[in-house]
């Protein structure tokens, strides 16, 4: 019936299929879709005529809202901004308030989205942003594209946190410890001063210490190398008979 072609953006094919279906079945449904196809094909005047014919047939509330959305867009296309705004304000209840937007009514959320477009076209950016904010809150799946129109960008905190953690400097690496099975990694304790045990002769005077013995041996050697010298006595016992 052309709906698939409509969602695919092939508006000419969608319009042909819908008209063919209506002729064969007599079903006058999909009038808002057909009118929107004509608008998308640049034939806003044809779209406005189709909308007027459908509204004269007293459609149900949901179809009426869809027709008003198409009518508003077509009037924007032909430069009738004030008329486009009036059409949507009337459908929204006269004096629409973004805080009163009903999130449980998808058709009304789409109507509000079209109203935000009209406000932006008229240069009322602050009011349009208020409506887009309310629409984004009522449309968590962002079917209306309100989040993109607000210029909001979402950041994946989990991926950023992992990347930040990977870039953290771990500091100087410690020397790896050799692990021995069954032995826990216990921090080393600094050894105390070496204790030298005193020998008995040092403590009680029972013998010479090692240093004393060395000094005695050195003194003995020196006396052998350099014997004591003194005055040499003359030998007067020469034989007088030899003279």
Backbone bond lengths (Angstrom), bond angles and torsions (degrees), N, CA, C in turn:
res aa  C-N    CA-C-N  psi(-1)  N-CA   C-N-CA  omega(-1)  CA-C   N-CA-C  phi
1 X - - - 1.464 - - 1.516 111.44 -
2 X 1.311 118.77 12.54 1.450 121.26 174.64 1.511 114.77 89.58
3 X 1.334 118.72 -7.22 1.462 120.59 -177.80 1.521 110.79 -66.34
4 X 1.340 116.21 -40.88 1.464 119.79 179.68 1.521 110.44 -62.91
5 X 1.327 116.63 -42.41 1.462 120.57 178.30 1.526 110.50 -65.25
6 X 1.313 116.60 -35.70 1.479 120.98 178.50 1.525 110.56 -63.04
7 X 1.336 117.60 -47.42 1.459 120.97 180.00 1.528 111.50 -68.83
8 X 1.339 116.86 -24.16 1.457 120.62 177.39 1.522 112.25 -82.16
9 X 1.334 116.78 -6.27 1.466 120.51 179.16 1.511 114.22 88.12
10 X 1.331 116.91 6.80 1.470 120.17 177.50 1.524 107.60 -93.14
11 X 1.320 116.42 82.13 1.458 121.57 -170.30 1.532 112.20 -73.53
12 X 1.309 118.27 -33.38 1.470 120.18 178.75 1.527 110.51 -65.23
13 X 1.342 116.03 -45.71 1.466 119.66 178.20 1.527 111.05 -65.18
14 X 1.325 116.74 -38.99 1.470 120.61 178.71 1.521 110.89 -62.17
15 X 1.325 117.72 -43.51 1.468 121.23 -179.88 1.525 110.52 -63.81
16 X 1.335 118.61 -42.34 1.469 121.20 179.12 1.526 110.77 -62.98
17 X 1.336 116.68 -44.93 1.459 119.01 -177.37 1.535 111.86 -66.72
18 X 1.324 116.78 -38.62 1.473 119.34 179.93 1.525 110.56 -66.51
19 X 1.318 117.61 -42.46 1.468 120.49 179.12 1.536 110.12 -64.24
20 X 1.320 116.39 -41.22 1.466 119.10 179.05 1.524 110.55 -63.34
21 X 1.313 116.82 -42.22 1.462 120.42 179.03 1.526 111.35 -63.11
22 X 1.322 117.42 -41.31 1.465 120.87 -178.88 1.527 111.29 -65.79
23 X 1.315 117.24 -38.37 1.470 119.92 179.17 1.521 111.23 -66.30
24 X 1.343 116.21 -39.77 1.462 119.45 -176.04 1.523 112.43 -79.03
25 X 1.343 116.99 -34.81 1.465 119.87 -173.88 1.526 113.81 -101.42
26 X 1.300 116.70 -21.10 1.459 119.39 -175.06 1.516 112.43 77.39
27 X 1.312 117.81 0.69 1.465 122.49 178.48 1.529 109.15 -75.74
28 X 1.305 115.68 124.74 1.456 120.88 -179.11 1.546 112.03 -95.41
29 X 1.323 115.71 19.11 1.452 118.94 178.87 1.527 112.13 -72.58
30 X 1.302 115.08 178.28 1.463 123.22 178.26 1.539 112.27 61.61
31 X 1.337 116.19 27.36 1.464 118.91 -178.50 1.528 111.16 -68.97
32 X 1.332 116.50 -37.74 1.466 119.12 178.71 1.531 110.49 -66.65
33 X 1.344 116.30 -37.71 1.458 119.93 178.83 1.524 110.21 -66.23
34 X 1.323 117.56 -43.26 1.457 121.54 179.91 1.529 110.23 -63.47
35 X 1.321 117.09 -43.78 1.467 120.48 179.64 1.535 110.65 -63.61
36 X 1.324 116.52 -37.90 1.473 119.48 179.70 1.526 110.73 -69.61
37 X 1.338 117.33 -33.03 1.460 120.28 175.49 1.534 110.01 -63.03
38 X 1.331 117.07 -43.60 1.470 120.41 178.70 1.539 110.15 -62.74
39 X 1.296 116.23 -39.82 1.458 119.21 178.14 1.521 110.91 -63.79
40 X 1.344 116.89 -43.89 1.457 121.44 -179.70 1.524 111.37 -64.52
41 X 1.331 117.39 -27.67 1.462 121.66 179.28 1.528 111.58 -84.91
42 X 1.338 117.09 6.43 1.465 121.03 177.12 1.508 114.00 86.14
43 X 1.332 117.48 13.13 1.470 119.94 -179.32 1.534 108.49 -111.12
44 X 1.341 115.38 69.60 1.463 121.39 -177.11 1.528 111.62 -63.18
45 X 1.334 117.40 -34.35 1.469 119.74 -179.63 1.529 111.05 -65.77
46 X 1.344 116.60 -38.05 1.464 120.10 176.73 1.521 109.86 -66.72
47 X 1.327 117.52 -40.22 1.465 121.76 178.63 1.525 110.38 -60.87
48 X 1.349 118.22 -43.50 1.468 121.34 -179.89 1.531 111.21 -65.07
49 X 1.313 117.95 -37.03 1.466 121.27 177.82 1.521 110.56 -65.53
50 X 1.354 117.12 -44.01 1.463 120.29 179.60 1.535 111.14 -64.02
51 X 1.324 117.04 -37.85 1.463 120.69 178.51 1.532 110.35 -65.04
52 X 1.307 116.82 -45.46 1.474 120.36 -179.47 1.527 110.74 -60.77
53 X 1.339 117.18 -41.79 1.471 120.75 178.78 1.532 110.81 -63.66
54 X 1.323 116.91 -41.26 1.460 120.13 -178.08 1.528 111.29 -69.77
55 X 1.328 117.94 -40.72 1.469 120.88 179.29 1.528 111.60 -66.16
56 X 1.304 116.56 -31.06 1.470 120.44 178.41 1.511 111.30 -68.93
57 X 1.318 117.06 -16.63 1.462 122.13 -178.71 1.530 112.05 -92.23
58 X 1.321 116.40 10.63 1.478 122.79 178.22 1.542 112.36 51.91
59 X 1.329 117.30 65.48 1.478 120.12 178.90 1.524 111.12 -70.90
60 X 1.325 116.60 168.36 1.455 119.45 177.56 1.535 109.70 -71.38
61 X 1.328 114.68 172.54 1.468 119.77 -172.19 1.532 112.38 -60.84
62 X 1.336 117.14 -43.52 1.465 119.81 -177.89 1.527 111.35 -63.80
63 X 1.338 116.89 -44.89 1.459 119.34 -179.96 1.527 110.32 -67.24
64 X 1.315 117.07 -36.74 1.465 120.51 179.16 1.529 110.83 -60.97
65 X 1.339 116.33 -41.70 1.468 119.38 177.80 1.527 111.19 -63.07
66 X 1.339 116.99 -42.80 1.456 120.60 178.89 1.530 110.80 -62.95
67 X 1.306 116.92 -39.77 1.467 121.23 178.56 1.525 110.80 -64.88
68 X 1.332 117.26 -39.74 1.465 120.77 179.62 1.536 110.74 -65.98
69 X 1.323 116.61 -36.37 1.469 119.95 177.70 1.521 109.73 -62.93
70 X 1.353 117.03 -44.62 1.466 120.87 179.44 1.529 109.91 -65.44
71 X 1.329 116.86 -41.60 1.464 120.02 179.69 1.530 111.45 -61.20
72 X 1.323 115.88 -43.91 1.462 119.53 -179.98 1.528 110.89 -61.06
73 X 1.328 116.42 -44.26 1.457 119.64 179.16 1.514 112.25 -63.92
74 X 1.317 116.87 -39.76 1.466 120.74 179.72 1.526 110.47 -66.49
75 X 1.329 117.87 -38.38 1.467 120.25 178.24 1.535 110.79 -67.71
76 X 1.335 116.63 -34.80 1.469 118.53 173.32 1.527 110.57 -62.79
77 X 1.342 116.21 -38.20 1.461 120.56 -178.85 1.529 111.57 -62.30
78 X 1.314 116.93 -33.24 1.472 119.99 -177.93 1.525 111.38 -97.00
79 X 1.359 116.82 9.21 1.466 120.18 175.41 1.514 115.20 86.08
80 X 1.310 118.34 12.54 1.469 120.98 -179.84 1.537 109.48 -96.03
81 X 1.337 116.63 70.15 1.462 121.10 -174.21 1.522 111.55 -67.09
82 X 1.316 118.01 -43.34 1.468 120.97 -179.50 1.528 110.60 -61.69
83 X 1.333 116.77 -42.20 1.462 120.77 179.63 1.525 110.20 -67.11
84 X 1.325 116.78 -38.94 1.462 120.70 178.80 1.529 110.77 -61.96
85 X 1.330 116.54 -40.88 1.477 120.67 179.18 1.524 110.36 -67.89
86 X 1.311 116.82 -42.28 1.458 120.43 -178.70 1.523 111.56 -62.81
87 X 1.332 116.73 -38.50 1.465 121.11 179.40 1.526 110.23 -59.50
88 X 1.334 117.02 -45.69 1.469 120.96 -176.20 1.528 111.49 -75.64
89 X 1.326 117.21 -37.00 1.470 119.12 178.31 1.528 110.46 -64.08
90 X 1.311 116.31 -37.51 1.463 119.59 177.59 1.525 110.81 -65.39
91 X 1.339 116.17 -40.04 1.466 120.01 179.97 1.528 111.21 -70.31
92 X 1.342 117.28 -29.11 1.460 121.28 -179.45 1.526 113.25 -86.17
93 X 1.329 117.76 -7.37 1.457 119.19 175.79 1.504 115.08 116.19
94 X 1.308 119.45 19.19 1.469 121.32 174.50 1.517 113.11 94.80
95 X 1.334 117.17 -69.10 1.463 121.33 179.10 1.528 108.41 -120.30
96 X 1.307 116.74 80.34 1.470 120.18 -172.58 1.517 112.59 -66.77
97 X 1.334 115.02 143.43 1.461 122.42 179.80 1.538 107.68 -124.97
98 X 1.332 118.01 123.02 1.481 118.67 -177.94 1.521 113.59 -61.10
99 X 1.337 117.88 -29.19 1.465 119.96 -179.83 1.519 112.30 -70.13
100 X 1.330 117.37 -17.16 1.466 121.12 -179.37 1.518 112.67 -95.09
101 X 1.328 117.07 9.94 1.462 120.34 -178.46 1.515 110.60 -65.50
102 X 1.337 116.50 129.88 1.460 122.45 -177.77 1.529 109.67 -90.69
103 X 1.331 116.08 111.65 1.458 120.41 -178.10 1.518 112.69 -70.47
104 X 1.330 118.00 -16.88 1.466 121.13 -178.24 1.532 112.30 -86.29
105 X 1.328 117.10 0.49 1.468 121.44 -178.66 1.529 109.06 -117.67
106 X 1.353 118.16 90.94 1.467 121.07 -176.71 1.528 113.30 -57.42
107 X 1.323 117.66 -37.96 1.461 120.19 -179.29 1.523 110.77 -63.36
108 X 1.315 115.85 -39.56 1.470 120.14 179.68 1.529 110.69 -69.75
109 X 1.329 116.86 -34.26 1.469 120.02 176.46 1.526 109.73 -64.14
110 X 1.328 117.68 -40.36 1.461 120.85 177.25 1.519 110.98 -66.76
111 X 1.309 116.97 -36.25 1.464 121.48 176.66 1.530 110.13 -62.77
112 X 1.327 115.85 -42.78 1.468 120.53 178.33 1.524 110.81 -64.40
113 X 1.339 116.77 -36.68 1.457 120.60 178.74 1.532 110.76 -62.90
114 X 1.338 116.58 -41.78 1.464 120.45 176.66 1.527 110.51 -64.75
115 X 1.322 116.70 -36.72 1.469 120.85 178.70 1.529 110.62 -64.34
116 X 1.325 117.20 -40.10 1.466 120.58 177.18 1.530 110.71 -61.92
117 X 1.332 117.46 -36.09 1.466 120.65 177.04 1.528 110.72 -63.30
118 X 1.323 116.32 -42.30 1.463 120.09 179.35 1.524 110.67 -63.98
119 X 1.333 116.96 -41.88 1.462 120.74 178.45 1.527 111.10 -61.13
120 X 1.319 117.01 -42.53 1.465 120.10 177.54 1.521 111.24 -64.44
121 X 1.327 116.55 -38.05 1.467 120.20 178.91 1.522 110.91 -64.47
122 X 1.322 117.54 -29.08 1.462 122.16 179.31 1.531 112.63 -90.76
123 X 1.330 116.73 3.20 1.461 120.20 176.88 1.518 115.26 82.76
124 X 1.316 118.27 10.46 1.466 121.62 178.69 1.530 108.82 -92.50
125 X 1.325 114.18 70.22 1.471 120.06 -173.16 1.529 112.35 -66.45
126 X 1.332 118.10 -37.73 1.469 120.19 -177.93 1.522 111.07 -65.14
127 X 1.319 117.03 -45.13 1.463 120.92 178.63 1.528 110.39 -68.12
128 X 1.311 116.56 -37.04 1.470 119.92 177.75 1.514 110.45 -63.47
129 X 1.361 116.90 -39.91 1.463 120.40 179.23 1.526 110.85 -64.97
130 X 1.338 117.07 -36.68 1.470 120.33 178.16 1.526 110.19 -63.46
131 X 1.319 117.25 -40.63 1.453 120.71 178.18 1.526 111.34 -68.89
132 X 1.328 116.96 -42.28 1.459 119.80 179.67 1.519 111.72 -63.72
133 X 1.348 116.56 -34.78 1.464 120.22 177.35 1.524 110.60 -65.20
134 X 1.333 116.11 -43.23 1.466 120.49 178.02 1.531 110.60 -65.96
135 X 1.318 116.79 -37.66 1.464 120.75 179.65 1.529 110.33 -67.12
136 X 1.335 117.01 -42.47 1.467 120.66 179.55 1.524 110.77 -61.91
137 X 1.333 116.98 -37.48 1.464 120.27 178.76 1.533 111.21 -68.97
138 X 1.328 116.75 -32.96 1.465 120.98 -179.18 1.523 112.53 -87.10
139 X 1.334 116.74 -8.54 1.463 121.39 -176.30 1.532 108.87 -128.91
140 X 1.351 117.43 72.71 1.468 120.11 -175.08 1.531 113.76 -60.97
141 X 1.324 118.05 -25.46 1.466 120.88 178.18 1.525 112.19 -85.62
142 X 1.322 116.44 -1.44 1.468 123.58 177.38 1.529 111.82 54.61
143 X 1.330 116.26 45.57 1.461 120.33 177.05 1.520 111.61 -68.60
144 X 1.328 117.30 -25.98 1.461 121.75 -179.65 1.525 112.50 -88.51
145 X 1.338 117.52 -9.39 1.463 120.38 -178.64 1.514 113.80 74.59
146 X 1.329 117.52 19.99 1.465 120.50 -176.89 1.523 112.04 -64.96
147 X 1.330 117.17 -36.02 1.468 120.46 -178.47 1.525 110.26 -63.84
148 X 1.326 116.79 -44.42 1.462 119.95 178.83 1.526 111.25 -65.39
149 X 1.300 117.21 -37.50 1.471 120.26 -179.12 1.523 111.37 -70.84
150 X 1.317 116.41 -23.60 1.469 119.90 174.64 1.525 111.51 -79.93
151 X 1.335 116.86 -15.26 1.462 120.53 -179.51 1.508 113.24 78.47
152 X 1.346 116.94 26.27 1.460 121.17 -179.68 1.518 109.37 -87.79
153 X 1.331 115.76 132.92 1.460 121.43 176.18 1.518 108.89 -117.28
154 X 1.328 115.81 133.25 1.451 121.24 179.37 1.521 109.88 -97.32
155 X 1.329 115.77 142.03 1.464 122.41 179.10 1.518 108.79 -113.42
156 X 1.331 115.16 135.05 1.461 120.10 177.15 1.517 108.91 -79.45
157 X 1.338 114.91 102.24 1.461 119.52 -175.36 1.508 112.13 -66.01
158 X 1.310 116.41 -34.13 1.463 118.72 -177.55 1.520 111.09 -64.41
159 X 1.346 116.81 -45.08 1.461 119.64 -179.93 1.508 111.28 -67.18
160 X 1.370 116.93 -38.74 1.459 119.80 178.60 1.507 111.56 -64.59
161 X 1.349 116.52 -39.37 1.458 119.64 179.86 1.517 111.04 -64.64
162 X 1.355 116.92 -40.56 1.452 119.88 178.60 1.525 111.04 -65.44
163 X 1.351 115.92 -38.47 1.467 119.38 179.66 1.526 110.72 -67.84
164 X 1.370 116.62 -42.27 1.460 119.64 178.51 1.515 110.90 -62.17
165 X 1.328 116.71 -40.47 1.459 120.11 -179.70 1.522 110.75 -64.70
166 X 1.332 116.61 -36.92 1.464 120.23 -179.54 1.522 111.48 -68.09
167 X 1.374 116.44 -26.35 1.454 119.80 -178.25 1.518 113.59 -89.71
168 X 1.328 117.59 -1.08 1.463 120.43 -179.59 1.516 109.74 -72.88
169 X 1.370 116.27 133.10 1.458 121.09 179.23 1.520 109.00 -74.21
170 X 1.318 118.63 116.72 1.467 120.01 -177.29 1.512 113.50 -73.40
171 X 1.360 116.64 -6.24 1.466 118.85 -179.46 1.511 110.49 86.15
172 X 1.333 116.07 178.46 1.472 118.87 -179.04 1.510 111.78 -61.72
173 X 1.313 113.76 135.56 1.457 118.18 -179.39 1.524 109.89 -78.50
174 X 1.297 115.89 138.21 1.460 121.14 179.12 1.514 109.85 -82.68
175 X 1.305 115.36 153.90 1.453 120.56 178.44 1.520 110.39 -65.04
176 X 1.312 117.16 132.44 1.473 117.98 178.78 1.515 110.91 -66.91
177 X 1.305 115.77 141.46 1.452 121.74 178.62 1.515 109.95 -96.10
178 X 1.328 114.29 138.39 1.461 118.25 174.52 1.513 108.78 -72.39
179 X 1.315 115.72 126.69 1.449 120.34 -178.38 1.512 109.53 -99.45
180 X 1.303 115.07 131.26 1.463 121.29 177.06 1.509 107.35 -109.86
181 X 1.289 115.10 132.42 1.462 119.44 -177.61 1.529 109.96 -59.75
182 X 1.318 113.90 129.44 1.462 119.61 177.40 1.514 113.81 88.01
183 X 1.350 116.80 -3.25 1.461 119.58 -179.05 1.511 107.77 -116.60
184 X 1.294 117.39 124.49 1.448 121.58 -179.38 1.511 110.10 -78.06
185 X 1.331 115.95 155.19 1.460 121.68 -178.57 1.522 108.31 -80.99
186 X 1.349 116.19 91.03 1.470 121.87 -177.17 1.509 108.34 -100.74
187 X 1.338 118.86 132.27 1.465 119.94 179.93 1.515 111.07 -61.62
188 X 1.358 115.12 144.17 1.445 120.80 -178.38 1.524 110.85 -72.64
189 X 1.363 116.47 144.01 1.459 122.27 179.47 1.525 107.89 -107.81
190 X 1.341 115.71 131.23 1.468 120.10 -178.08 1.525 110.32 -62.81
191 X 1.370 116.04 134.59 1.465 121.04 -179.06 1.529 110.34 -73.89
192 X 1.336 116.23 145.68 1.462 120.78 179.27 1.520 111.15 -79.61
193 X 1.332 117.28 176.65 1.467 120.58 180.00 1.530 111.09 -63.30
194 X 1.352 114.77 146.57 1.458 119.77 -178.93 1.526 110.53 -69.91
195 X 1.290 116.67 133.68 1.473 122.05 -179.20 1.529 108.67 -100.93
196 X 1.347 116.15 121.84 1.473 121.58 179.50 1.515 109.19 -100.21
197 X 1.293 115.67 124.51 1.476 120.31 -178.58 1.527 110.28 -79.92
198 X 1.311 115.76 129.09 1.461 120.45 179.56 1.528 111.32 -72.88
199 X 1.346 113.54 142.28 1.465 118.91 176.97 1.522 110.05 -77.63
200 X 1.293 116.81 155.74 1.483 119.34 -177.87 1.510 112.51 -60.64
201 X 1.347 117.60 -41.65 1.462 118.26 -176.17 1.515 111.55 -67.83
202 X 1.421 116.50 -28.21 1.459 118.42 177.21 1.506 111.08 -71.43
203 X 1.287 116.23 -33.60 1.451 119.31 -175.97 1.520 112.36 -83.00
204 X 1.348 118.07 -29.29 1.469 118.72 -170.89 1.530 114.17 -124.42
205 X 1.342 119.58 4.70 1.463 121.05 177.60 1.503 114.08 68.57
206 X 1.326 117.29 27.76 1.465 119.60 -177.93 1.513 112.56 -86.12
207 X 1.289 119.31 -7.96 1.457 121.70 179.07 1.500 109.71 -167.90
208 X 1.325 115.93 173.12 1.444 120.03 179.50 1.532 109.34 -76.29
209 X 1.286 111.93 147.40 1.461 116.84 175.14 1.520 109.36 -76.36
210 X 1.292 118.30 170.54 1.460 122.69 -178.68 1.517 111.29 -63.54
211 X 1.315 118.02 -41.02 1.468 121.29 179.80 1.526 111.09 -64.25
212 X 1.317 116.97 -40.10 1.468 120.00 -179.95 1.524 110.04 -64.04
213 X 1.308 117.39 -41.44 1.458 120.67 179.88 1.521 111.47 -63.31
214 X 1.340 116.68 -39.49 1.463 120.57 178.91 1.510 110.46 -64.30
215 X 1.327 117.15 -44.20 1.466 120.16 -179.93 1.529 111.10 -62.18
216 X 1.336 117.25 -38.74 1.471 120.67 -179.71 1.521 110.79 -65.28
217 X 1.318 116.85 -42.45 1.457 120.17 179.83 1.518 111.20 -64.93
218 X 1.342 117.78 -39.56 1.469 121.61 178.42 1.510 110.63 -63.22
219 X 1.346 117.15 -41.76 1.473 120.85 -179.60 1.524 110.36 -64.85
220 X 1.322 117.62 -38.70 1.470 121.32 -179.29 1.515 110.59 -66.11
221 X 1.307 117.88 -41.68 1.450 121.15 178.71 1.512 111.77 -63.84
222 X 1.314 116.78 -40.24 1.460 120.69 -179.42 1.521 110.72 -64.14
223 X 1.329 116.93 -36.77 1.463 119.70 -178.93 1.516 111.64 -69.34
224 X 1.325 117.75 -29.31 1.462 121.02 178.73 1.517 111.39 -75.67
225 X 1.361 115.29 -35.55 1.475 118.09 -178.79 1.514 110.72 -75.83
226 X 1.292 117.48 -40.05 1.469 122.33 -178.76 1.523 108.61 -120.57
227 X 1.365 117.82 89.11 1.468 118.65 -178.86 1.515 109.45 -70.36
228 X 1.279 118.99 157.27 1.470 121.91 -178.53 1.524 109.92 -66.88
229 X 1.350 118.03 138.89 1.473 124.86 -179.80 1.518 110.59 -111.77
230 X 1.340 117.28 151.29 1.470 120.92 178.66 1.532 109.34 -154.74
231 X 1.309 121.29 -178.11 1.480 123.23 179.73 1.513 111.04 -63.83
232 X 1.345 114.49 136.57 1.478 120.16 -179.04 1.537 107.93 -90.85
233 X 1.287 115.89 125.63 1.494 120.15 -179.64 1.510 109.84 -81.39
234 X 1.363 115.56 138.60 1.459 120.16 179.91 1.533 110.58 -75.47
235 X 1.280 115.11 142.83 1.447 120.82 179.27 1.535 109.61 -86.98
236 X 1.327 118.45 105.49 1.481 123.37 -175.99 1.503 113.25 -95.46
237 X 1.329 110.80 6.60 1.484 114.73 -176.21 1.525 111.73 -91.87
238 X 1.399 114.59 32.62 1.459 114.52 179.26 1.504 109.95 -72.87
239 X 1.288 116.67 154.14 1.456 123.68 -175.33 1.527 107.90 -79.30
240 X 1.389 116.43 111.32 1.437 120.82 -179.83 1.510 111.24 -63.38
241 X 1.247 114.22 -21.23 1.447 116.39 -176.92 1.513 111.75 -73.11
242 X 1.308 114.96 -14.92 1.489 117.59 -177.47 1.501 110.24 -81.43
243 X 1.316 122.69 -18.79 1.467 124.65 -178.91 1.486 109.21 -73.45
